[in-house]
Amino acid sequence: MDGPEELLRRIARSTPFRGLQEHCEVLEYICHQTQAGGLSDLREHDIGVAVLGLEPGYDIAENPVVSRVTEEAREKLKAYFRGEGRREPLRVALPKGEFRAFFYEADPRQLAEAEPGALEQFWAPYWRSGGTNLLIHGELPEEGMLIAEAYAAVQLAVLFEGKGSALRLQPASAFAESGVPEGNLVLVGTPETNAMLAEFVRAPLEAAIMQRIRAGDGHGVVTILASPEPAGILAAARFVTSEEVLERAAAASPTGEIPRDFLITLG
């Protein structure tokens, strides 16, 4: 079983905490202080100064930011262990009204009964295959990337890293002569920037799409995040990296789970 540091790293990369640096830093500080046995000295004011950079002597009644962030972190921890972290054997909680962390082991029976969340179900073909996972993005004339494509690539790379699975990034131009590579693929971009989209998307794009194809013939699984406009790529990336959004999509499916092959229009 991984220790507290590995758990905190996964929590910081999770959907509930993504982009919330203050919440991650406050949680980490409280956890470290708890483990160091400095509970008698851990006060709201001190957390504000040490973690959030507030001036010593500030009035916690006028600026209750530490209490607010801690309360929000408490709720986001619950969301993490209900979703992405439902199979974590080691848990951490922030008792209400206190600035301390409580580490404990989950009930083994609860872990045995826990079903994988929608996010894990969606990406399981990549994380469990043991094969090569490639993210193929587009290119601008100056060999750069659209900001939206770069955002999607970073979000997915962080997600894969959190699950201990490698995701290699390659431009579509790297396969201009060799064609579609083997392995599990994620294609990101617009038809203008990513030429490989034409291998799988035949009809003109009128809106952003998120598509899953079991290609076969050694080509594994293909996930397509494409749009005629860059903004649509952002919407598609948020769709496939959000436990909450994927849970809703699975619930709306006739089978109650992510289908094997599908095409979703986002617009």
Rosetta blueprint (number, residue, H / E / L):
1 M L
2 D L
3 G L
4 P H
5 E H
6 E H
7 L H
8 L H
9 R H
10 R H
11 I H
12 A H
13 R H
14 S L
15 T L
16 P L
17 F L
18 R L
19 G L
20 L L
21 Q H
22 E H
23 H H
24 C H
25 E H
26 V H
27 L H
28 E H
29 Y H
30 I H
31 C H
32 H H
33 Q H
34 T H
35 Q H
36 A H
37 G L
38 G L
39 L H
40 S H
41 D H
42 L L
43 R L
44 E H
45 H H
46 D H
47 I H
48 G H
49 V H
50 A H
51 V L
52 L L
53 G L
54 L L
55 E L
56 P L
57 G L
58 Y L
59 D L
60 I L
61 A L
62 E L
63 N L
64 P L
65 V H
66 V H
67 S H
68 R H
69 V H
70 T H
71 E H
72 E H
73 A H
74 R H
75 E H
76 K H
77 L H
78 K H
79 A H
80 Y H
81 F H
82 R H
83 G L
84 E L
85 G L
86 R L
87 R L
88 E L
89 P L
90 L E
91 R E
92 V E
93 A E
94 L L
95 P L
96 K L
97 G L
98 E L
99 F L
100 R L
101 A L
102 F E
103 F E
104 Y E
105 E E
106 A L
107 D L
108 P H
109 R H
110 Q H
111 L H
112 A H
113 E H
114 A L
115 E L
116 P L
117 G L
118 A H
119 L H
120 E H
121 Q H
122 F H
123 W H
124 A H
125 P H
126 Y H
127 W H
128 R L
129 S L
130 G L
131 G L
132 T L
133 N E
134 L E
135 L E
136 I E
137 H E
138 G L
139 E L
140 L L
141 P L
142 E L
143 E L
144 G L
145 M L
146 L L
147 I H
148 A H
149 E H
150 A H
151 Y H
152 A H
153 A H
154 V H
155 Q H
156 L H
157 A H
158 V H
159 L H
160 F H
161 E H
162 G H
163 K L
164 G L
165 S L
166 A L
167 L L
168 R E
169 L E
170 Q E
171 P E
172 A H
173 S H
174 A H
175 F H
176 A L
177 E L
178 S L
179 G L
180 V L
181 P L
182 E L
183 G L
184 N E
185 L E
186 V E
187 L E
188 V E
189 G E
190 T L
191 P L
192 E L
193 T L
194 N L
195 A H
196 M H
197 L H
198 A H
199 E H
200 F L
201 V L
202 R L
203 A L
204 P L
205 L L
206 E L
207 A L
208 A E
209 I E
210 M E
211 Q E
212 R E
213 I E
214 R E
215 A L
216 G L
217 D L
218 G L
219 H L
220 G L
221 V E
222 V E
223 T E
224 I E
225 L E
226 A E
227 S L
228 P L
229 E L
230 P H
231 A H
232 G H
233 I H
234 L H
235 A H
236 A H
237 A H
238 R H
239 F H
240 V H
241 T L
242 S L
243 E H
244 E H
245 V H
246 L H
247 E H
248 R H
249 A H
250 A H
251 A H
252 A H
253 S L
254 P L
255 T L
256 G L
257 E L
258 I L
259 P L
260 R L
261 D L
262 F E
263 L E
264 I E
265 T E
266 L E
267 G L
